[in-house]
Amino acid sequence: MHKNYYEAIIQLRPASPEVVDFVKGQIRNRENVFISKEVKLKTGIDLYISSQRLALAIGKKLKRRFKGTIKVSNALYGINKFSSKEVYRVTLCYREEAL
């Protein structure tokens, strides 16, 4: 895989340091998963990662630990030329609850 490869985007809105550290720690614990890009916005942060499965697992853990809302959407990326199956990318948006 090249350095810009990603299967999922994790959007953290707003991005508190505690939540960002938690997500990055979860990604660091995995061997074959990496962050290919990190985009800082004024509303939060977007992390482009190389595993859809891990992104969905992190979403569940975020909801359990920090009590926020999760929205997941899929976008058609292309078609695999070997198997002719559709390839999707996942976007997971986590919003913290206001205190």
Secondary structure, DSSP 8 states (H G I E B T S, - for coil): --TT--SEEEEEES--HHHHHHHHHHHHT-SS--EEEEEE-SS-EEEEES-HHHHHHHHHHHHHHH-EEEEEEEEEEEE-TTT--EEEEEEEEEEE---
